[in-house]
Amino acid sequence: MTTIDRHLGDKQVIEAYLDAVGSLRVADVAPLFHEDGRVLLPYAPLGIPQEVAGRPAIGDYYEALPQMIGALNFSDYRIQATETPGEYVAEYTSDASMRATGTSYRNTYITKVTVAEGQIAELTEFFDPIRLVEAMGGTVVPPETPEIEEEVHD
């Protein structure tokens, strides 16, 4: 387990999280969170929790990740502070493959991160869930829409 440097800046904590998850050093993830930290995944498809609360549950969630996917190889980090102290928006990309299907998984993420006292208090990750479903072997097909008849106006 990694020893956390309590003197890391907020952006360094976020980068440490991205580096750990992106390289699947999952044992390094939970210590970056507050004991009561939360991970929110509002666009997670069925089978993936939309909320994980508490450091032990966060640790369990990330420990299971390598069974599903290869290294995410997060890159192109852009981390910007918001007007709220301790709150940041991080943008980044992934380039991985799913273990079960061998299918490539690439996505773009926008994540809101709240850091307090050198640890992540809350992390809300937004991503395109269709890319994940397709990489897992599923399909997303929109329903057929009826043709819209053009109205002729005199």
Wavefront OBJ file of the C-alpha trace (Angstrom):
o trace
v 0.000 0.000 0.000
v 1.252 3.463 -0.843
v 2.010 5.932 1.916
v 0.140 9.155 1.224
v 2.080 12.389 1.374
v -0.337 14.735 3.145
v 1.551 17.657 1.603
v 0.545 16.822 -1.945
v -1.373 19.581 -3.642
v -4.952 18.973 -4.704
v -4.033 18.560 -8.365
v -1.281 16.101 -7.435
v -3.832 13.996 -5.537
v -6.041 13.938 -8.637
v -3.075 13.028 -10.848
v -2.097 10.272 -8.385
v -5.643 8.889 -8.667
v -5.569 8.994 -12.482
v -2.111 7.410 -12.595
v -3.115 4.622 -10.181
v -6.411 3.765 -11.894
v -4.971 4.195 -15.384
v -2.170 1.722 -14.691
v -4.368 -0.572 -12.545
v -2.299 -0.009 -9.400
v -5.633 -0.461 -7.654
v -4.196 -0.894 -4.144
v -3.026 2.724 -4.406
v -6.526 4.117 -5.067
v -8.505 3.784 -1.801
v -5.841 5.517 0.351
v -6.313 8.632 -1.799
v -9.923 8.912 -0.568
v -11.371 10.217 2.683
v -12.728 7.492 4.969
v -16.243 8.646 3.974
v -15.325 9.419 0.352
v -17.694 8.709 -2.510
v -17.338 7.693 -6.146
v -20.332 8.580 -8.303
v -20.837 7.145 -11.791
v -24.151 8.650 -12.949
v -23.881 7.172 -16.467
v -22.790 3.685 -15.449
v -24.598 0.948 -17.378
v -26.483 -1.846 -15.603
v -24.170 -4.056 -13.588
v -21.861 -1.216 -12.551
v -22.787 0.700 -9.386
v -23.706 4.350 -9.725
v -22.411 5.094 -6.226
v -19.652 3.606 -4.108
v -19.393 5.083 -0.605
v -16.692 4.740 2.024
v -12.996 3.937 1.644
v -13.404 0.141 2.169
v -16.115 -0.094 -0.531
v -14.061 2.112 -2.850
v -11.106 -0.216 -2.342
v -13.240 -3.260 -3.145
v -14.672 -1.587 -6.255
v -11.257 -0.748 -7.708
v -9.724 -4.107 -6.666
v -12.265 -5.814 -8.980
v -11.390 -3.586 -11.965
v -8.415 -5.637 -13.293
v -10.693 -8.668 -13.688
v -12.782 -6.726 -16.205
v -10.325 -4.546 -18.099
v -6.656 -4.156 -18.971
v -4.715 -1.033 -18.053
v -6.817 2.018 -18.916
v -3.772 4.075 -19.916
v -5.336 7.386 -18.931
v -3.713 10.291 -20.746
v -4.180 13.885 -21.866
v -4.919 15.116 -18.329
v -6.438 18.563 -18.100
v -7.239 19.540 -14.516
v -8.805 22.893 -13.746
v -9.961 24.416 -10.472
v -13.517 25.677 -10.232
v -14.623 28.724 -8.249
v -15.363 26.460 -5.275
v -12.277 25.824 -3.118
v -11.099 22.215 -3.389
v -13.258 21.461 -6.420
v -11.746 20.536 -9.787
v -12.785 19.326 -13.210
v -10.490 16.783 -14.829
v -10.658 15.758 -18.480
v -8.757 12.725 -19.764
v -8.927 9.807 -22.172
v -8.497 6.042 -21.916
v -7.104 3.404 -24.255
v -7.665 -0.134 -22.976
v -9.107 -3.505 -23.878
v -11.757 -5.587 -22.189
v -10.528 -8.884 -20.750
v -13.648 -10.930 -21.651
v -13.921 -9.783 -25.261
v -10.454 -8.490 -26.157
v -12.293 -5.517 -27.637
v -10.668 -2.111 -27.626
v -12.145 0.359 -25.162
v -11.444 4.034 -25.660
v -13.349 6.787 -23.937
v -13.231 10.428 -22.951
v -13.993 11.401 -19.358
v -15.030 14.524 -17.530
v -14.706 14.128 -13.796
v -15.607 16.485 -10.975
v -13.328 15.938 -7.989
v -13.605 17.474 -4.537
v -10.385 17.343 -2.509
v -10.358 18.180 1.201
v -7.449 17.824 3.612
v -5.303 16.226 0.914
v -7.754 13.423 0.097
v -10.572 12.908 -2.377
v -13.917 13.525 -0.697
v -16.018 12.965 -3.804
v -15.334 11.966 -7.389
v -18.068 12.074 -10.037
v -17.033 10.523 -13.347
v -18.910 11.141 -16.596
v -18.167 8.992 -19.657
v -19.924 7.608 -22.728
v -21.565 4.406 -21.436
v -22.323 3.190 -24.975
v -18.602 2.765 -25.646
v -18.286 0.657 -22.499
v -21.331 -1.502 -23.323
v -20.052 -2.132 -26.856
v -16.556 -3.002 -25.614
v -18.154 -5.509 -23.234
v -19.854 -7.191 -26.199
v -23.245 -5.518 -25.948
v -25.054 -3.376 -28.463
v -27.065 -0.222 -28.259
v -29.486 0.241 -31.109
v -31.923 3.128 -31.202
v -35.522 2.231 -31.937
v -36.771 2.714 -35.453
v -38.480 6.024 -35.860
v -41.423 6.460 -38.187
v -40.863 8.626 -41.195
v -42.109 12.103 -40.612
v -44.347 13.139 -43.435
v -43.650 16.540 -44.778
v -46.574 18.856 -44.623
v -47.243 20.983 -47.618
v -48.181 24.527 -46.753
v -50.091 26.622 -49.252
l 1 2 3 4 5 6 7 8 9 10 11 12 13 14 15 16 17 18 19 20 21 22 23 24 25 26 27 28 29 30 31 32 33 34 35 36 37 38 39 40 41 42 43 44 45 46 47 48 49 50 51 52 53 54 55 56 57 58 59 60 61 62 63 64 65 66 67 68 69 70 71 72 73 74 75 76 77 78 79 80 81 82 83 84 85 86 87 88 89 90 91 92 93 94 95 96 97 98 99 100 101 102 103 104 105 106 107 108 109 110 111 112 113 114 115 116 117 118 119 120 121 122 123 124 125 126 127 128 129 130 131 132 133 134 135 136 137 138 139 140 141 142 143 144 145 146 147 148 149 150 151 152 153 154
